[in-house]
């Protein structure tokens, strides 16, 4: 095993062409670039680097122009977007309103399209009027604008072509992204990603100086090696358990999470969750508000989770140890991440654990609740939901409190651990962290630069 790791790291070192190429790693294969069907964290990074959504979200969490230079709300509630005249696809052709309409309609009509994007576009209608894009959505304009930042636009008929600041060149064992002529004017030469599937491989590559950016193990996050600095990203993401076995398991885990995770295991970027929804999005720490449902005695709880994520595995093992103190056997079953996602989407599980990342606005928790929400894996529904959602016009509306109370009566999911994202970054590289991380915000990697 050590020889294989050493060979991998030597290969990585040998391919570092210059200080202008940012060296990074993926935990798993993102699959082929596809702006319609592509799903998952690694795929979203590729799409953010190679494509442009109509709007972006900047480091302060505000909606900013991206492929669209401007937009305005019409009297009927529709949003009208004016596109940039200088945006070009990788074949040199200009991006037009027809490309926007094709992308959105392809996502809506293709049953294999990204579930996350399909949920965003639920009920949306797109039209092209006098060279501009008009979107009609049942969602409030503030919400749909935030969500559109997650949908980069592809060229009509070509779901693998975007207008983004970098061009993807697939190499054996690597994803190479090269700087393009682009309205964000990227300053770095490009980026190269390789697969490093465990934290020990990433740590060794960082210690050798063979990665520009990397996520270190939790126990070492505050102590980077020479040449690196610590960058904290205010990303709202949580380790979440979904239950199709009723409230009993979630109520038990709500008790266990309070003392299951020792500080040395959590590191500097994690803490046990409080409440049901992220407090970073402005929610109070509301816990489950229902009579206690006892667990069946002598019956193990089977929990599915994504294999290969070493920090998550250690957290779940600590949770299992805590459950044993209450006489409950927690049976942990690792699955290939793609298989786990497929089973979540089909509802083929009893208990399942996954990392959930939220947009930096309260609207994102609705993904747990709405009928086709991308995080509604349990089929959760309540008759009162539609009426409460209709009252949500702005963050801070009193209806948010009523909505959280509705969820608390019978939630379908429970967060276990809240994370902030800690990365080590080469001191020579200037980056800007934001609520969507280093890559998914605007300008993202296009705004990075090397110190001269």
C-alpha positions as CSV (number, residue, x, y, z in Angstrom):
1,X,0.0,0.0,0.0
2,X,2.8,2.4,0.9
3,X,4.6,1.7,-2.4
4,X,1.4,2.4,-4.3
5,X,0.9,5.7,-2.5
6,X,4.5,6.7,-3.0
7,X,4.2,6.0,-6.7
8,X,1.1,8.0,-6.9
9,X,2.6,11.0,-5.2
10,X,5.8,10.8,-7.3
11,X,3.6,10.8,-10.5
12,X,1.8,13.8,-9.2
13,X,5.0,15.6,-8.5
14,X,6.4,14.8,-11.9
15,X,3.4,16.4,-13.6
16,X,3.7,19.8,-12.0
17,X,4.5,21.9,-15.0
18,X,4.8,25.4,-13.5
19,X,3.8,27.5,-10.6
20,X,1.0,28.9,-12.7
21,X,-1.0,25.6,-12.7
22,X,-3.1,25.1,-9.6
23,X,-2.8,21.5,-8.4
24,X,-5.9,20.0,-6.7
25,X,-7.5,16.7,-6.1
26,X,-10.9,15.0,-6.3
27,X,-12.0,12.4,-3.8
28,X,-13.8,10.5,-6.6
29,X,-14.4,10.5,-10.3
30,X,-16.8,13.3,-11.3
31,X,-17.8,11.5,-14.5
32,X,-18.1,13.1,-17.9
33,X,-18.8,16.8,-18.1
34,X,-22.6,17.2,-18.6
35,X,-24.5,20.3,-17.8
36,X,-27.9,18.5,-18.0
37,X,-27.3,15.1,-16.4
38,X,-24.2,15.7,-14.3
39,X,-24.7,15.5,-10.5
40,X,-22.5,15.5,-7.4
41,X,-19.9,17.8,-5.8
42,X,-17.0,17.0,-8.1
43,X,-19.2,17.4,-11.2
44,X,-20.5,20.8,-9.9
45,X,-16.9,22.0,-9.6
46,X,-16.2,21.1,-13.2
47,X,-19.4,22.8,-14.3
48,X,-18.6,26.0,-12.3
49,X,-15.2,26.2,-14.0
50,X,-16.3,25.5,-17.5
51,X,-19.8,27.0,-17.6
52,X,-21.7,30.2,-16.6
53,X,-25.1,30.3,-15.0
54,X,-27.3,33.3,-15.7
55,X,-26.4,34.7,-12.3
56,X,-23.7,34.1,-9.7
57,X,-23.3,34.4,-5.9
58,X,-20.4,36.5,-4.7
59,X,-18.3,36.1,-1.5
60,X,-20.9,38.0,0.5
61,X,-23.7,35.8,-0.6
62,X,-25.4,38.3,-2.9
63,X,-26.7,37.5,-6.4
64,X,-24.5,39.1,-9.1
65,X,-24.4,39.1,-12.9
66,X,-22.8,36.2,-14.7
67,X,-24.0,35.1,-18.2
68,X,-26.7,37.7,-17.8
69,X,-25.6,41.3,-17.5
70,X,-28.8,42.4,-15.9
71,X,-32.4,41.3,-15.0
72,X,-35.6,42.9,-13.9
73,X,-38.9,41.7,-12.5
74,X,-41.9,42.4,-14.7
75,X,-45.4,43.2,-13.5
76,X,-46.6,39.6,-13.9
77,X,-43.7,38.4,-11.7
78,X,-41.6,37.1,-14.5
79,X,-37.9,37.7,-14.7
80,X,-36.4,39.2,-17.8
81,X,-32.6,38.6,-18.5
82,X,-30.3,40.4,-20.8
83,X,-27.4,38.3,-21.9
84,X,-23.7,39.3,-22.4
85,X,-22.8,39.8,-26.0
86,X,-19.2,38.6,-25.4
87,X,-19.9,35.1,-23.9
88,X,-18.6,32.3,-26.2
89,X,-18.9,28.6,-26.1
90,X,-15.8,26.4,-26.6
91,X,-16.4,26.2,-30.4
92,X,-16.3,30.0,-30.6
93,X,-20.1,30.5,-31.2
94,X,-21.9,33.2,-29.1
95,X,-24.2,32.2,-26.2
96,X,-27.8,33.3,-27.0
97,X,-31.2,33.1,-25.4
98,X,-31.9,29.9,-27.4
99,X,-29.1,28.1,-25.5
100,X,-30.6,29.2,-22.2
101,X,-34.0,27.9,-23.2
102,X,-32.6,24.7,-24.6
103,X,-30.6,24.0,-21.4
104,X,-33.5,24.6,-19.0
105,X,-36.0,22.6,-21.1
106,X,-33.6,19.7,-21.5
107,X,-33.2,19.5,-17.7
108,X,-37.0,19.6,-17.3
109,X,-37.7,17.0,-20.0
110,X,-34.9,14.5,-19.5
111,X,-35.8,11.9,-16.7
112,X,-32.0,11.3,-16.3
113,X,-31.2,15.0,-15.8
114,X,-29.7,16.2,-12.5
115,X,-32.4,15.8,-9.7
116,X,-31.1,18.9,-8.0
117,X,-31.6,21.0,-11.2
118,X,-34.9,19.4,-12.0
119,X,-36.3,20.4,-8.6
120,X,-35.1,24.0,-9.0
121,X,-36.9,24.2,-12.3
122,X,-40.2,22.6,-11.1
123,X,-43.1,24.6,-12.5
124,X,-40.8,27.1,-14.4
125,X,-41.5,28.2,-18.0
126,X,-38.9,29.8,-20.2
127,X,-39.6,32.0,-23.3
128,X,-37.4,34.0,-25.7
129,X,-38.7,37.5,-26.3
130,X,-37.0,40.0,-28.5
131,X,-33.6,38.4,-27.9
132,X,-34.0,38.2,-24.2
133,X,-34.8,35.3,-21.8
134,X,-38.0,35.5,-19.8
135,X,-38.6,33.1,-16.9
136,X,-42.0,32.5,-15.3
137,X,-41.7,30.6,-12.0
138,X,-44.2,29.9,-9.1
139,X,-41.3,30.7,-6.7
140,X,-40.6,34.2,-5.4
141,X,-38.0,36.1,-7.6
142,X,-35.5,36.3,-4.7
143,X,-35.6,32.5,-4.3
144,X,-35.4,31.5,-8.0
145,X,-32.5,34.0,-8.6
146,X,-30.4,32.3,-5.8
147,X,-31.2,28.8,-7.2
148,X,-30.4,29.7,-10.8
149,X,-26.8,30.2,-9.8
150,X,-26.6,26.4,-9.6
151,X,-27.6,25.9,-13.3
152,X,-24.8,26.7,-15.8
153,X,-25.9,27.0,-19.3
154,X,-24.9,24.6,-22.1
155,X,-24.8,25.1,-25.8
156,X,-28.0,24.0,-27.6
157,X,-27.7,20.3,-28.5
158,X,-24.3,20.0,-26.7
159,X,-24.6,19.4,-23.0
160,X,-20.8,19.1,-22.6
161,X,-20.1,22.7,-23.8
162,X,-20.2,25.7,-21.6
163,X,-19.1,29.4,-21.8
164,X,-17.0,29.3,-18.6
165,X,-13.6,30.8,-17.8
166,X,-11.7,27.4,-18.2
167,X,-11.6,24.7,-20.9
168,X,-11.6,21.1,-19.8
169,X,-9.0,18.8,-21.3
170,X,-9.3,15.2,-20.1
171,X,-5.9,13.5,-19.6
172,X,-5.1,10.0,-18.4
173,X,-5.7,10.1,-14.6
174,X,-6.3,13.9,-14.6
175,X,-8.8,16.7,-15.4
176,X,-6.9,19.7,-16.8
177,X,-8.6,23.1,-17.0
178,X,-7.0,25.8,-19.1
179,X,-7.7,29.5,-19.1
180,X,-10.0,30.9,-21.8
181,X,-10.7,34.4,-23.1
182,X,-13.6,35.2,-20.8
183,X,-15.5,38.2,-19.3
184,X,-14.3,37.2,-15.8
185,X,-10.7,37.5,-17.1
186,X,-9.1,34.6,-15.2
187,X,-5.5,35.4,-14.0
188,X,-4.3,31.9,-13.3
189,X,-3.1,29.6,-16.1
190,X,-5.4,26.8,-15.1
191,X,-6.0,23.9,-12.7
192,X,-5.3,20.2,-12.7
193,X,-7.3,17.7,-10.6
194,X,-6.3,14.1,-9.8
195,X,-7.9,11.4,-7.8
196,X,-6.7,11.2,-4.2
197,X,-9.3,9.2,-2.5
198,X,-8.3,9.3,1.2
199,X,-7.1,12.0,3.6
200,X,-3.7,10.4,4.1
201,X,-2.8,10.7,0.4
202,X,-3.9,14.3,0.4
203,X,-1.9,15.0,3.6
204,X,1.2,13.5,2.2
205,X,0.8,15.4,-1.1
206,X,0.4,18.7,0.9
207,X,3.4,18.0,3.1
208,X,5.5,17.4,-0.1
209,X,4.2,20.6,-1.6
210,X,2.7,18.8,-4.5
211,X,-0.8,20.2,-4.1
212,X,-1.7,23.9,-4.2
213,X,-5.0,23.4,-2.3
214,X,-6.1,20.5,-0.1
215,X,-8.3,19.6,2.8
216,X,-6.2,18.2,5.7
217,X,-7.4,15.7,8.3
218,X,-9.5,17.2,11.1
219,X,-6.8,16.7,13.7
220,X,-4.3,18.8,11.8
221,X,-6.3,21.6,10.2
222,X,-4.9,24.4,12.4
223,X,-1.3,23.4,11.7
224,X,-0.4,23.7,8.0
225,X,3.1,22.9,6.8
226,X,5.5,25.6,5.7
227,X,4.4,27.3,2.5
228,X,0.6,26.9,3.3
229,X,-1.9,29.0,5.1
230,X,-5.3,28.1,6.6
231,X,-8.4,29.3,4.7
232,X,-11.8,29.0,6.4
233,X,-14.8,29.0,4.1
234,X,-18.2,29.9,5.6
235,X,-20.0,27.1,3.8
236,X,-23.2,25.8,5.5
237,X,-23.0,22.1,5.2
238,X,-24.0,19.2,7.5
239,X,-23.7,15.5,8.0
240,X,-27.4,14.5,7.8
241,X,-29.4,11.3,8.5
242,X,-32.6,10.6,6.6
243,X,-35.1,8.1,8.1
244,X,-37.9,6.1,6.4
245,X,-38.3,4.2,9.7
246,X,-40.2,7.0,11.5
247,X,-39.2,9.3,14.3
248,X,-37.7,6.8,16.7
249,X,-34.2,6.6,15.1
250,X,-34.0,10.4,14.6
251,X,-35.1,11.1,18.2
252,X,-32.4,8.6,19.5
253,X,-29.7,10.2,17.3
254,X,-30.8,13.7,18.5
255,X,-29.8,12.5,22.0
256,X,-26.6,10.8,20.9
257,X,-25.2,13.7,18.8
258,X,-24.9,15.8,22.0
259,X,-22.0,13.7,23.3
260,X,-21.1,11.2,20.6
261,X,-18.2,13.1,19.0
262,X,-15.0,13.8,21.0
263,X,-13.4,17.2,20.3
264,X,-10.2,15.6,18.9
265,X,-12.3,13.8,16.3
266,X,-14.2,16.9,15.3
267,X,-11.1,19.1,14.8
268,X,-11.4,22.9,14.4
269,X,-14.0,22.9,11.6
270,X,-16.9,20.8,13.1
271,X,-19.3,20.8,16.0
272,X,-22.3,18.7,16.9
273,X,-25.5,20.0,15.3
274,X,-28.2,21.8,17.2
275,X,-31.7,21.9,16.0
276,X,-33.0,20.7,12.7
277,X,-32.0,23.4,10.2
278,X,-28.6,25.3,9.9
279,X,-28.3,28.2,12.3
280,X,-25.9,29.8,9.8
281,X,-29.0,30.4,7.6
282,X,-30.8,32.3,10.4
283,X,-32.8,29.6,12.0
284,X,-33.2,29.1,15.8
285,X,-32.2,25.7,17.2
286,X,-35.6,24.0,17.0
287,X,-35.4,20.3,18.0
288,X,-38.0,17.5,17.3
289,X,-41.3,18.4,18.9
290,X,-43.1,15.1,19.2
291,X,-43.7,12.4,21.7
292,X,-40.8,10.0,22.1
293,X,-41.1,6.9,19.9
294,X,-39.3,3.9,21.5
295,X,-36.9,1.8,19.4
296,X,-37.7,-1.9,18.9
297,X,-35.6,-3.8,21.4
298,X,-32.9,-6.1,20.0
299,X,-33.4,-4.9,16.4
300,X,-30.2,-3.3,14.9
301,X,-30.5,0.0,13.0
302,X,-28.9,-0.3,9.6
303,X,-27.4,3.0,8.4
304,X,-26.2,3.4,4.8
305,X,-23.4,5.9,4.1
306,X,-20.9,6.8,1.3
307,X,-17.8,4.7,1.3
308,X,-14.4,6.2,1.0
309,X,-14.9,9.3,3.1
310,X,-12.6,8.6,6.0
311,X,-13.6,11.5,8.3
312,X,-17.3,10.6,7.9
313,X,-16.6,7.0,8.7
314,X,-14.8,8.0,11.9
315,X,-17.8,10.2,13.0
316,X,-20.2,7.4,12.3
317,X,-18.1,4.9,14.3
318,X,-18.2,7.3,17.2
319,X,-22.0,7.6,16.9
320,X,-22.2,3.8,16.9
321,X,-20.2,3.6,20.1
322,X,-22.5,6.1,21.7
323,X,-25.6,4.1,20.6
324,X,-24.2,1.0,22.3
325,X,-24.2,2.8,25.6
326,X,-28.0,2.8,25.2
327,X,-28.1,-0.8,24.2
328,X,-28.7,0.0,20.5
329,X,-26.7,-1.7,17.7
330,X,-26.0,0.7,14.8
331,X,-25.1,-1.4,11.8
332,X,-23.0,0.8,9.4
333,X,-23.2,-0.2,5.7
334,X,-20.8,1.6,3.3
335,X,-21.9,2.0,-0.4
336,X,-20.3,3.4,-3.5
337,X,-21.3,7.1,-3.5
338,X,-23.1,6.9,-6.8
339,X,-25.1,3.8,-5.6
340,X,-26.0,5.6,-2.3
341,X,-27.3,8.6,-4.2
342,X,-29.3,6.3,-6.5
343,X,-30.9,4.6,-3.5
344,X,-31.6,7.9,-1.8
345,X,-33.4,9.1,-4.9
346,X,-35.4,5.9,-5.1
347,X,-36.2,5.9,-1.4
348,X,-34.6,2.5,-1.2
349,X,-33.3,2.7,2.4
350,X,-34.3,2.7,6.0
351,X,-31.7,5.0,7.4
352,X,-29.1,6.8,5.2
353,X,-26.4,9.4,5.9
354,X,-25.0,11.9,3.5
355,X,-23.3,15.3,3.4
356,X,-25.8,18.1,2.6
357,X,-24.6,21.5,1.3
358,X,-27.0,24.4,1.5
359,X,-27.2,27.6,-0.6
360,X,-26.5,30.7,1.6
361,X,-30.2,31.5,2.0
362,X,-33.1,30.1,4.0
363,X,-34.9,28.9,0.9
364,X,-32.5,26.0,0.6
365,X,-34.1,24.1,3.5
366,X,-37.3,23.7,1.4
367,X,-35.3,21.1,-0.5
368,X,-36.1,18.8,2.5
369,X,-39.9,19.4,2.2
370,X,-41.2,20.1,-1.2
371,X,-42.6,17.1,-3.1
372,X,-39.8,17.0,-5.7
373,X,-37.1,18.6,-3.5
374,X,-33.7,17.2,-4.1
375,X,-33.3,16.4,-0.4
376,X,-36.8,15.0,0.1
377,X,-35.7,11.4,0.0
378,X,-38.4,10.2,2.4
379,X,-41.5,11.3,0.6
380,X,-42.2,13.8,3.4
381,X,-45.5,15.8,2.9
382,X,-47.9,17.8,5.0
383,X,-51.1,19.5,3.8
384,X,-50.2,22.8,5.4
385,X,-46.9,23.1,3.5
386,X,-48.1,24.8,0.4
387,X,-49.9,27.5,2.3
388,X,-46.9,28.3,4.4
389,X,-44.5,28.3,1.5
390,X,-46.8,30.8,-0.3
391,X,-46.2,33.2,2.5
392,X,-42.4,33.2,2.2
393,X,-41.5,36.2,0.3
394,X,-38.3,37.4,2.0
395,X,-35.8,35.9,4.5
396,X,-37.0,36.7,8.0
397,X,-40.7,36.4,7.3
398,X,-42.6,35.1,10.3
399,X,-43.9,32.2,8.2
400,X,-40.4,30.7,8.5
401,X,-41.0,30.0,12.2
402,X,-44.3,28.3,11.4
403,X,-42.6,26.3,8.7
404,X,-39.9,25.1,11.0
405,X,-42.5,24.1,13.6
406,X,-44.3,22.1,11.0
407,X,-41.2,20.2,10.1
408,X,-40.3,19.7,13.8
409,X,-43.5,17.7,14.4
410,X,-42.4,14.9,12.0
411,X,-39.0,15.6,10.3
412,X,-37.7,13.3,7.7
413,X,-34.0,14.1,8.4
414,X,-31.7,15.2,11.3
415,X,-28.3,16.9,11.0
416,X,-25.6,15.3,13.2
417,X,-22.5,17.5,12.6
418,X,-22.2,21.1,11.4
419,X,-19.0,21.8,9.3
420,X,-17.1,24.9,8.2
421,X,-14.7,24.2,5.4
422,X,-11.0,24.4,6.3
423,X,-8.5,24.1,3.5
424,X,-4.7,24.6,3.2
425,X,-3.7,26.9,0.4
426,X,-0.3,27.7,-1.1
427,X,0.7,31.1,0.4
428,X,1.6,32.3,-3.1
429,X,-2.0,31.8,-4.3
430,X,-4.6,34.5,-3.6
431,X,-8.1,33.1,-3.2
432,X,-11.4,34.5,-1.9
433,X,-13.5,32.1,0.2
434,X,-17.3,32.5,0.2
435,X,-20.5,30.7,1.3
436,X,-20.3,28.4,-1.8
437,X,-16.7,27.5,-1.3
438,X,-13.7,28.3,-3.4
439,X,-15.1,27.1,-6.7
440,X,-18.9,27.5,-6.9
441,X,-19.1,31.2,-6.2
442,X,-18.5,34.1,-8.6
443,X,-15.8,34.8,-9.7
444,X,-14.5,31.6,-8.1
445,X,-11.2,30.4,-9.5
446,X,-11.4,33.0,-12.2
447,X,-10.7,35.6,-9.5
448,X,-7.6,33.9,-8.1
449,X,-4.1,35.2,-8.8
450,X,-0.5,34.3,-8.0
451,X,1.7,36.6,-6.0
452,X,4.5,38.1,-8.2
